[in-house]
């Protein structure tokens, strides 16, 4: 009988590292895979580039480099080598893991062969087409060194556990059974793990995999993870401030969120929520309504008290009028009928959790994509529709603008579509994504420069008699170029002082006192105001001031129409909220005479919007359609879904249990589908 203190195999004598927590961390050199440094991928031949369309079979040309005349013989060689191990007439995405590995190994042999001929320029160019970030061949994306993956719990290593989604992981840890000795070691850790997984499940994130990158999470998902962390800490006597926690939540999941907030309150905490969702308002113990308007017209407490008092007598509260039903967000109207000749057809979409779906998007109307969180809405709209159309637009441009050689090369490569087939794309001339990203990142960016109204204002000042006498052109009234702007602050109005180890301090410019212009330019007046005073006007005030300039009034009026009449003309873009930035972008497109052939894509445009703002947003949507545009909107808000001409509902659940089209049609048809969660909540709203 042999006794050994070392951590080694008794059969072969292989010695292993003693398992410590740091061995299972890819952020530490002790646990990280030595090949990829814990990133899970390396710069190598990217299989997504080698096999761009996974719906094709090997016989149909799935392996893109083997479709080239010079390398076709490799497919015949592989057929002889693989024999019956691989099915050549089945779509690549439907092959088993073992079959894909066999194909991958032979593709590697093909590239290894080409690597020996790298001294030829055309071979280096050919190889560069297929390089990108690929799965690390050593850890297969697990990020950990092999010693860490030798350790198993419940028959699974750490890499297999983190590939599970939260619902599966909860089931796995709930089902673990240990011996009395193991229980003594793991009992307290298991309690913590089970509790944390339960909280993540409760906040509606059961579809997320444990190894999901935080950079790929939406704002709402990240906020709900923080909420689950707060629940896990079990603090008492704390004040939690939540800014719109219902962002990205389906009506089905809002009830879960309210229940969790109730649990936090039950522990003895105070919950302060900034919210526009009526369900959250109805669950609140105390409501504070600010207003009565926005910007300078707000800032007052309009109402404070319980929901019953607010609905009973809101004291002039706009929120109360919508909650009572006196005002409605979307007025009933005749829905547009889809034209079969003007339809975008997507076939074989398989990105992320989409399951080879077929989708029809009628053009010239408002199409809303719905579904529970994680059902594949953003994947369908962003990764399939938007990216495929962008790829086609670029291919068209290169064909039209580039020289013959570049154009023929672009056509040979072909646009990389995120689906098997896209029909009707020729009906779309331009695709515009209107999201909540900032309209500018410097203090010089503002709403009037974005909607091209500032050019007209500068022209008016340059046409005054005083400006002509001094030789001032329109450029002198711009703070973006040298001439009339203050050169000390370069037109920012503020100077940033670097404080070395402390945060930088922003001070008002001493030279121009925050006006942004030289004193000579500020002496020029139009209608009694100088350029700085004009930029301090709100949009509504400017409409009255410039009433004799119809071209300028038309551009400013669209800002007022989308509910931004309270903004100052020269307000810095860095001070605008996401919702305001999105509506400024919308206004810029509304100001155009025609949107014919343009597809507008909106991702949850009601984020941060009050009922009254949503009503204005819907009116703007109708104007875009009347101008010849088409709309695709990802949305959970039932008022927007109700106002749609056509609804595409994805699901039925999130993650792997989603990615299918549950129902498609007008809102009334969706409401009649029992399997649709959206339909269930839409029925009472209709």
N, C-alpha and C positions, 0 to 999 in steps of 0.2 A: 504494500500500500504506500502511495506517494503523497506527501503533503507539500504544498507550495504556497508561499505568501504572495507570489506574483499574480497579476491579473492576466493569465494566459490560458490558452486552450489545452485541455488535458490530453487531447488526441494528437494534434499536430505540433503543439508547443509554440504556436504563434502568440506573440506577446502584444497586448493592447494597452492603450492609455487608460489610466484609472478614471472612470467617469466622474466628472465634476460639472456643476451648472455651466461654467464658462465654455466647456467642450461643445455644448449644444447651442452656442450663440454664433451666428455668422458675422456679427459685428466685431468679434475678437479674432486675432490671428490664431489663437489656440483652436477655435472651432471652425473657422472659415475654410472653404475649399481652397487649396493652394493654387489651383489653375485659374479660377475666376475671381479670387479674392473675396468670395462671399456675395457676388452680384448675381450669380445664377446664369449669366450669359457672357459670351466672349465674342470678339470680332472674328468672324469665320464665315463660311458659306451659309447664307440665310435660306432655310428650306422654304420660307414663304415666297422668296424670289425664284427659287429653283422650281417650285411647284405652285405657281400663282393661283391656278384654278383647281381647287381640290375636288370639284364635282366631276372632273374628267377622269376617265380610266387611263391606265398606262398605255393601252392600245390607241386611245384617242389623243395622246400627246400630253399627258399630265406633266411629265418631266420636260420643262421648257427647253433646256439646252440640247436635249436629244431630238428636238423637232428640226434642228438645223441640219441641212444636207450633209455637212462634213462629219456630224457626230451621230447620224441615225443608226449606224452599225452597232452602237453601244446598247440600244434597246434589244436588238437581235442577240447580242452577246449575253445580256442579262436574262433573256428568255431561256437560253441554253443553260446558264449557270443556276438559275432559280428553280427550273423544272416546275414541279407542282406546288412548291412552297408558297407561291404568290399567285393570286387570281388577276389576270391581265385585263379582263373585260368588266371589272367592277370599279365604280367611282373610288378614287384614292381615299376620300374621307370615310368610306364604308369598309376599308380594309382593317384587319385586326392589328393590334399593337405589334405583334410579332412580324406580320407581313410588312408593315411600315418600316420596322427596324431593318429588315432584309433589304428593302428598297434603298433606305438611307445609307446602309453600309456599301452598296454597290455604287451609289452616287458619289460617295467619298472616294472610292477607288478611281472613278472617272476624273474627279478633280485632282487627285494625287498624280494621276498620269499627266494631266495638263500642266501641273506645277513643274514638271521636269522640262517643259518647253517654254518656260517663262522668259527666256532670252529673246523670244519673238514679240514684237510690239503688239500685234493683233491678238495674241493669246493673253497678254496682260490686260488689254482692254476688255476682252471677252470675260475673263475671270472677275474683273472689277464689277461687272453688272450684277453678279450674284453674291457679292460680299455684303455683310451687314451684321447685326447682332443676332447671334444664334445661341441655342441652348448649350450650356457648357457640357462638353462630351464626358467629363470626368464625374461630375455630381448630378448630371441630368436635370439641372435647375433646382436641386435641393439646397444649394448654397453651402452645405456643410461638408467637412472632410469625411472620408469613408469610415473612420474610427467611431464617429458620432452616430453613423447610421447602422452600426452593428448592434446597438442597444435597442431592444424592442420592449414595448409595454402593450399587453393585450394582443400580441402577435403583429403589431405595427411599429415601424420606426417613425421618427419625428417628421420626416419628409412626407410620409403617407398621411399622418394626422393633420398637418397644416394644409394639405390639399383638400381636406373636407370643408364643406360649408358649415356655418354655425349650427344649423339644425342637426346635421349628421354628427358633428363633433359632440354636441350635447347628448345625443343618443349613445355614442361610443363611450363617453366618460360615465354616463349613468349606468351602463351595462358592464363596467369593469368589475371583476371579482378577484380578490387577493387572498393569499393565505394569512393567518393571524399575524405572522411576523411582518409580512409586507404591509398589512393594514396599519400596523403600529407606526410604520415609517411614512406611509403615503396618505393616511386618513385626513390630516389637516390640510394638506396641499389639495387633495381632491375636492374638499368642501369649497375651497376658494375658487378652483377652476370651474366647478359646476355652477356656483353662484354667478360668476362673471358671464359664463355662457348663457345662463338663464336671462340675465339683464339684457344682453345683446339681442337675444331672441325676442324679449318683451318689447324692445324699441323698434321691432319690425326689420331687423337686419339679418334674419335667418338665412337669406340667400347668399350673403357674402362669404367667400372662402377665407380661411384664417391667414393665408399667405398673400392676400390681395394688397397691392402696393397702395400706400396712403395717397400718393399723387394722383391715382385714378379714381379716388372717391369724390362724389359730388359734395357741395357745401352742406346739404341737408344730412347726408350720411355721416360726414365728419362731426357735425353737431350732435347727432344722436349717439355716436360712439362716446363723445365727451359726457353726454347725459348718462349713459350706462356706467361710465367711470365714476361719476358722482354718486350714482345709486350704490355702486360697489363699495364706496368709501364709508357709507352709512353715517355720515356726519349729522349732528344734531345742533339746532340753533344757528344754522347758516342761512345766508340770503343768496339764492340762485337767481341770476338775471339771464333770461333766455330771449334771444332776438329771432323771432319767427321760427320756432322749432318745427312748424308744420311744413316748411319748405320741402318740396319733393315727395311729400307723403300723400298717398292715395286716401280717399275718404274712409276706406276700410281700416287703415292704420292709424288714423287720427284718434279713434277711440282708445287704442292701445296707449298712445302718447298721453292722452288725458288721464288714463288710469295710473300711469307711471308718475306723472306730476302729482297726482293725488297721494301716491305712496310716499313721495318725498315730503309732501306737506304733513302727512300723517306722522312722520318721524319727528316733527317739531321744527320744520324749516319754513322759511318764507320764500315763496316763488313769485318773482316779478317777470311777467311775460309781455313782450311787445308782439302783438298779433292782430291779423285781420280776419282770421278764420272764424266764421260764425259758431262752429261747434265748440271751439276753445272758449269763445266769449260766453256761451251758454253754460259752460262748466265752471266759470270763474266765480269766486266768492265776492269779489269787489271789482268794479270796472271804473277806470279813469279815462274819459274821452277828451282828447285835446282838439283844438280847432279855433274858430269854426272853419277856416280855410287852410290853405297851405302857405308856406313862406312867411311873408310879412303879415298876411291875413290870419295867421294862426298864432300858436304860442299861449293860448288861454285855456283854462280848464272849463270845458263846456258842461261836463257832467261828471259826477262822482257818486257812486252808490252801487246798489245791487242791480242785477239784470232786470228784475221785475219792475223796478223804478224807472230804469232806462227805457224799457219798452212802453211802460204806462205813460210816463211823462218825461221825455228826454230833454226838455228845456231847450228846444231848437237844435238838438243834436242830429247831424246828418246820418250818423251811424244808426241812431234809433229809428229813423224813417225807413231805412233798408231792413232792419231786423223786424220791424212791425209788418213790412210788406207794402207800405205806402208808396215806396219807390222800388223799381225793379232794375236789375243790372242789364238784362238782355230782353228787349221787347220782342214779342212774338212776330215772326215775319214768314213770308213764303220762302221755302228752301229752294236753292238752285238744284236743277236735275243734272246728273253727270252726263257728259257727251262722250260716247264710246270712242269717237275719233280724236278726242283731246284727253287722253289718259296716259299716265306714266306707269308702265308695267315692269315690276321687278320680279325676276324669277331666280330661284335657287340661292337665296340669301342665307349664308351659313356662318357669318362672323359671330364670335363669342358664343352666346347661348341661343342664337337664332337657328331654328331647325329646318333648313332648306325650304324656307317659306316663299309663297307667291303672294305678292301684294299689288293692288291696283290703286293708284293715287289719281283721282279725277282732277284735271287742271281747270283754272278759271273759277275756283271756289275755295272756301275755307275748310280745310281738312284737319281734323284734330286727332292726334295719336294718343291713346289713353292706355291704361294698364297699371297694375300694382307696381310698387317700387321694385326694380330689378327685373322687370318682365322683358326688357330688351328694346324699350322705346328709343333711348338715346343711341343705341347700337344701330337700329334700323335707320333712323333719320340722319345722324352724324356720320357713322362709319360706312353705311351702305349707300343711301341716297345722295348725301352731300358729296362724299369723297368720289363716288363713281361719276357724278355729273361734273365735278371739278376736273377729274382725269380726262373726261371727254372734251371739255372746253379747252384744256391745255393742248390736247392732241389736234383739235381744230385750228387753234392759233398757230401752232408750230407748222401745220400743213399750209396755212394761208400766208404766214409772215416769213418763215425761215427760207433759206436757200434750198435748192433741190436735194443736196446730200443730207442736210439735217432733217428735212421733211420726210425723206424716204426712210431714214433711220428711225424716226419717231413712229412712222406707220408700221415698220417691221417689228418694232418692240410692242406696239399697240398699247392703248391705255389700260392700266391695271384696275379692273373693276372689282368691287367687293361682292359681286353676285355673278351668277352664271350668265344672265341675260338682262339687258335693260332696253325696253322698247318705249318709243315716244320721246326720247331725249332730244330729238331734233326740234321739238316744239318749244324747248327752253333755251333762250339765248343767254341768260345770265342767272346765276344762283347767288342769293345774298343771305348770309347768316347774320341775323340781328340778335346779338346776345347782350349780356349785362356787363361786358368788359368796358373799361374806361374809354372815353372818346379821345383822350389825350393825357399825357403824363407830365406836362409842364404847366406852370401857372399861366402861360400865354395862350393855352388852348381854352376856348370858351364856346358856348352854344351858337353865337352868331357867326363865328368863323367856320364852324362845322356845317351849318346850313347855307353857307355862302351868302349871307346877308351883309356881312361886314364890308364886302367889296363895294356894295351899293352905297353904304353909309360913308365910306372913305371917298367915293366918287362925289357925293353931295358936298362934303367939306371942301374937296379940291376945286369944286365949281364956284365957290363963293368968291366975291370980288377981292377980299383981303388976301385969300390964298393965291389968287392969280397974280396980284401985285407983288407978292413975296416970292413967286415962282415955286410954290408948293404943289407938288403933284399928289396923286392918291397914295403913293408909297410913303410920303412923309407922315401919313396918319396911321401907318401900320407900326405895331410894336414888335413885329417879327424880323424886320430888316433895318439896318442902320439908315439914318436920315433924320427922322423926326423923333425917334424914341430916345429915352434917357439911356445913355451908354454906360452909366455907373451900374445900373441893375439890369441892363440889356432888355428893357421892356417888361421885366417881371413885376416891378413895383416893390419887390422885397429883395434883401441881400442876405444870403446864407453865411453865417459865421461858423467855421469849423471849430469845435471845442475839444479836439484831440480825443481824449478818452470818454468824454461825455457826449450826449446827443447834440447834434448841430442845432444852432439857434437861428431862427428866421426873424429878421428885423426889417421894419419899413425903411425904404431907401431914403437917405438924408437929402440927396440931390433933388429928386422929383416929388418927395413926400407921398409916395405911393401912387402918383397919377400916371406913371409909366412914360410920360412924354416930356420933351424939352419945353421950357417956358414960352418960346416963340410960337410953337405949334398950339399951345393951350390958349393963346390970344385969339386964334381964329374961331369964330362963332357961327353956328348955323341955327336959326330960329331962337337965338338968345342963349344957346348952350354950347360949351366947348366939347371936344371929343371925349374927354374924361367924364364929363357930366352926362353925356348921352349914354356911355357904357354903364353908368350907374342906374339908368332907368330900368324898370321891370318890363317884361314883354308887353303887358297890358298897357302900361303908360306909353311905351314906344309906339303902339298901334295908333294912339291918339295923336302923338307928336308928329309922326310921319304920314298922317292921313292923306297928304297930297302926293305921295309917291306910291302909286298902286303896286309896282313891282316889288317894293320892299315890304309893303303891308301884306302881300300874298305870302311871302316867305315867313314873316313873323306870325301870321295868323295860324299857320300850321302848328307852331309851338304852343299857341294858346289852345288849339283844338285837341291836342294830346294831353292837356291838363298841366302845362308848364308855364302858364301865364304869370306865375309869381317869380320866375327866375329873373335875375338881372342879366342884361345883355352881355356884360363883360365878366360874369361870374366864372371863376377858374374851374376848369374841367375836373381838377383834382378834388374839388369839394362836392361834386355831384354823387348821389347814391347810384347803385347799380340800376335801379328801376328808372331813375331820371336819365341816365346815360342811354339806356335802351330806347326811351321815348324820344330823345334828341335824334338818334339814328333813324327812328321811324319817321320823324318829322322831315328829315332830309330827303327821304324817298317820297313822302307825300307831296313835297314841294315840286317834284318833277311833273312835267306835263303828261307823260305816259309811262306806264310800267309794263307795256306789252312784252310778253315772252319772258318776264322775270319771275322766278320762283323765290319767295321769301320764306325763310325758316326761322321760327321762334322757339326757344327752349324755355318753357315756364315763364312767359312774359308777365304773369300776374304777381310774381314774387315782390312783396313789399307794397302792393297796391291796395288801396281802400276800395270798397264797392263802387264809389262814384268814379274813381280813376279807371276801374275795369270797364265801366259803361262807356267812358270816353275812348278807351283802348279798342273796344269792339267796334265803335263807330269808325275809328281810323282804319281798322281791318277791312271794313266794308268799302271804304274809299279806295284802298289799295286794289281791291278786286275790281271795282268799277273802272279804275284806271288801266285795267288789263292785266293785273298781276294775279299770281296764284299763291296760296298760303298753305304751309304745313306748320302746325302748332303742336308742340308736346305740352300737355296740360293735364292737371288733376282737378282744377277748379270747375265745379259743376255748372256755373253760369256760362263759362266759355264753351264747355262741351255741349250745353243746351243750345247755344247760338250757332253751332257748326252746321255746315251743309252736309258733311260726310264725316263719319267717325271710324277709325281703325283701332280696335281694341286688342291689345296683346296680352298674353298670359298663358295659362290661367293663374300661375303663381310667379314668384321671383326666382332668379338663378336658373338652375338646370330644369326646374319644373315649369319654366316659362319659355319664351321664345317662339310661341305659336300664335297664329291669328285666331282669336276666340270668336270675333264677330266683326263685320264691316258693313256699313250702311248709314242711313240717316239716324239721328239720335233715337227716334221712336223705335227703329228696328233693333238697336243695341239694348234698349230698355226691355225688349221682349225676350232677350236671350237669358235663360236661367243660369247658364254656366258663367256668365260675365259678372264680375264684381262691380264693374262700372255701371252695368245695366241695372243692378239692384238698387244702387244709390241714385241713379238717374231717374228711375221710375217716379218717386215722389216729387222730384224737382220739376218733371214735365207736367 
